[in-house]
Amino acid sequence: MFQVIVLDLDMILNTNIVELWNHFEKFPETQVIGIGLEQNPYFQEVMKNLISDWEGYGYNGGILLFDLSQLRLMMWNDIWLSITVHLLQIKGYLITGEQSMPK
């Protein structure tokens, strides 16, 4: 089993990383990725400026948990590439509120 945690360079952990690592044990059999919801209060504002009818939430890519063994088995590379190409054909672009800064 190959698992990895990916952290943004500016991430500060207030506890032992083992506590984060233990989240892999909570993954259901079909889960291969762990990612947190966006908690930046400006995210909704940024997204509504980009998409006027935005409703929903985003994800924070600053902390990611990957089960690489399972991702390889499900051929994740083919899946995400296919979906990305499809969305680009429909939308012509992809948007993100990533790295937004407060006013």
Secondary structure, 3 states (H helix, E strand, C coil): CCEEEEECCCCCCCCCHHHHHHHHHHCCCCCCEEEEECCCCCHHHHHHHHCCCCCCCCEEEEEEEEEHHHHHHCCHHHHHHHHHHHHHHHHCCCCCCCCCCCC
